[in-house]
Amino acid sequence: MELYTEAGNLKNLTQLLLKKYNAFLEVSSSDAISIESIINSIDKYYEDIIGCMAGNIYWFDKHCRTVGCNKNVLAMFGLQSVENFKGLSFEELGKIGGWTLEATQSFKNDTLEILQTGKPKLNIEEPPIPHEDGRVIYFLSSRVPLFNYKNDVIGVVGVSIDITERHQAEKALKKAKLEAEAASYAKTEFISNMSHDIKTPLSGIIGLADVLMHRLEQKEDIDFAENIINAGQQLMVFFDNCLEIGKAETSNLNLANEYFSLKSVTQELYDLFLPAIKKKSLEFYLFQDDKVPDYLLGSRSGIYRILMNLIGNAIKFTDTGSITLRIELGEKSTSKNTIIKIIVKDTGIGIPVDKHQLIFERFIRLTPSSNNLYSGSGLGLYLVQKMVESMHGEIHLSSAEGKGSQFTVVLPFVVPLLTSQEYKQSEITSLVSLPAFSDNIFRAKDRKTSPCILLVEDNILAQKIAYSMLTSLQCRVDIADCGQKAKELFTPGKYDLIFMDLGLPDMSGQNITRYFREIEKDTSHSIPIIVLSAHTTIDLKKSCIEHGANEVHNKPLSKIQAKSIIDYYLTKS
Ligand code: ADP
C-alpha cells in the first residue's frame, strides 16, 4: 500500500518491489540485477512504444510533476531524453516551453481539477498557448486521471494534438466566409438599390405613356404609346428577374405564406398583360374551375411570379392565335389541402423536344438577341422552376417546334379557415381587383360631387402621372410632397381616398398612415389609404397593413387599376 502511494512511476515502483523481493528471498546481487534488467527491458519496451506515438503524450504524478512523455513532447521542449523531462513542475515546463504565465497557470489548473475530481476531460480545445517568440499554438487535448489499486487518483495522463494549422485554416475560412457574405450582401444591396433607382423612373415612363394613351386619338399614336408601355413592362420584368436571381442563388426567395385570392392574382396579371395581348391581336382565354377555392394559404408572390413569367413568354413567343390560362383542381385535393393545376397554353413557335430540359437552365435562350426576334434574359424559366421547387410543386412542359407550348404547374396549397378579420382583409384585396369595368366611372349613383383624393408623393414625375390619371377620372386631387404637408392638408372627412407613397423625404408613408389613423380614432371616419410602392414585398405589405393601410399596390398604377380602386371604395361608401 505504501509502495503504491510513494511510487510516482512504474520504474520507481519496480525498483522498490525488487529491493523488497530480493531482501525477502536473499538472492545474490547478480540474480537481482538480471530480474531488474528484465523489468527494465519491459519498461523500455512500453516507453519506446509510447515514445513514437503521434501527438504529444505526457503524464504527471499527483503533485503535478512530470513523470514521462513521448518523443514529440521532448522535441517540443528541445530536451534530449525523458530523464530531462522527469520531475518538472508546471512553472519549469512553462519556462522551458516559453509559455506565458497565464497559459502555464491555465494548464496547471486544468490538471489540478482532474486530480481533484477524478473526471477525465476529453477533446477539449485548449485556450491558445502564446509563446514568448510571438507564436500562438492551439492544442486539442484529452486528459484522463490515473488510479491506483484503491481507486485513488495518482496522476494524470494527457494526449494533445497540435491543431494550429487547422485553426489557422478555419480562421482563414471564417474570414473568407464573412468577406464573401459581406460582398454578397453589398451586391444584393447594390442590385436592389440600382433596380429601385431604375424602376422608379421607368414606372414614370410607363405611367406617362398610359396617361398619353388614354388622351390620344390617332390609332398610330395610340400604337406608339402602347409600344412604350410594352417595352417598359419588359424592362420591369427583367429587373424583377435580376433581383430574384440573386435571392434564388442564396435559396432565399422569401416565399412567405399569406392568405390570398387566386382571382385577384389572375386579374392583376390580366391588367398587366392586356396592352401586350391587344398589341399582338391575340385572343386570351381564362378558365377557372368553380371547384377551385378562391382563398388560399400559400405564397401569393410565388404564384404571381410563376404566372407572370409563363404568360409573358406565351405572349412573347406567339404571333398569331391565342393564349389560354386554365386553373383546375388537381387530383388528391381535400377540403383542407388543395392541389392547384395551372396550365398556360399558347399557339406560338413551340419548343423542340430535345430542348425541353435546356430551357430551364440559367441564361439559356433558343433565339439569341442578335436575331432581333424575341428579347429576353434566359432567367425566367430558371426562376419559375426554383419557385415551383420552393413551393413543393412540379412543372411539366409539352411542346414541339411549330406546335405551340403548354406549361403545366401543379402546386399544393392549404385552404384557409379564415377568421372573420382575416377574411375581411382578404376580401378587400380581392374585390378591389375584380370589379367589372363599367363605362360609368363611378357607380355610386348618389355621388353629387367628384371624389376628392389626397396624393402623397414626392417624385415630380410620379406626381404628374397620378395627377393626370386621377383628374381624367374626374377626381379632384391635392398633392402633398412630404409628410409634413400631408399632415397639414389632412383632416378627417375632407378626402375620399389617399394614395400614399412610402419613401418621403421627411417621414415614411407607414408613419403618416399611422398618424392619420390616430387622428381618425375618435371620429366616425376611416379613409381608404392605398400605398403605392416600386417594389412590394410580403414584409413591406404586412408592415403597411399593420400601420393602417387598406392595400399595397405596385407602381405604376395603371388607369384601369386606379379606376377600379376608386370605384370599389367609393361605391362601398
Ligand atoms: P427569356 O424568355 O427571358 O429568354 P426564359 O428562361 O423565360 O427566358 O425562357 C428560356 C427560353 O425558352 C426562351 O428564350 C425561349 O427560347 C424558350 N421559351 C420559353 N417559353 C416559351 C414559349 N412559350 N414558347 C416558345 N419558346 C419558349
Boltz pocket constraint, residues with backbone or C-beta under 6 A from the ligand:
constraints:
  - pocket:
      binder: B
      contacts: [[A, 309], [A, 310], [A, 313], [A, 314], [A, 317], [A, 346], [A, 348], [A, 349], [A, 350], [A, 351], [A, 359], [A, 361], [A, 364], [A, 365], [A, 366], [A, 367], [A, 375], [A, 376], [A, 377], [A, 378], [A, 379], [A, 380], [A, 381], [A, 382], [A, 405]]
      max_distance: 6.0
